[in-house]
Amino acid sequence: MQQVFKPRRNQKHKRSSRRLLFLAGLSLICLIILGGLHQERGLASQPLLGRVEPSTSWQAGSFPVENFQAYTSPFGYRRSATGGRGVEFHRGLDIAAPDGSYIRNWWTGQVLKVSDNTACGTSVTIQSGDWTHIYCHMKGRVETANGSRYVIDRAGGIQIWEGQQIPSGTRIGRVGMTGRTTGPHLHWGLKHGGQYIDPAQVLRAMYNQQVAAGPASNYTNQRD
């Protein structure tokens, strides 16, 4: 991953960021326990599962959504999200938040693609070295100007262009219900070297590093 230079924040924002990650970390533990059987099933038969190295430093990462409520669907096999009887492989982590909550870029990188014509709904895909992170079901739509494509969410003050460099923690969209969804949430997908990674592994690693660092932990990469 490329080196990220972390801007300063005020102490209040630092404490807010730490509380958010702490709450998300506790919820993540419950998600892992409840989804364990599905994960084991996925590991047995799904080839697109990468591993997160515990030695990696995640201090430059940003939790991807504001106003976190719960994890509603883990990575791995699950019943059809739209009520069918079939089983499908869910290549991401669903994070519930109130409709209109802002979504933040997890890691500094370049916008690879914007889209609004798939089950992912209005989405942004960002490339950060060997990592690809995907944000789905956002508000807004894709438009084109002078041959370039961008996501526009006028009510949220968001405009993200393909090819744009986005710092970690920057607001890149808002939680919505575009695409194939039954409620407002962020579907967050991660790939490393072209292989899907369970985003819960990354969030757990971020959480563990914050706990180990104690009160002085400095997640200085979230921006207003």
Order of alpha helices (4+ residues) and beta strands (2+ residues): alpha-alpha-beta-beta-beta-beta-beta-beta-beta-beta-beta-beta-beta-beta-beta-beta-beta-alpha
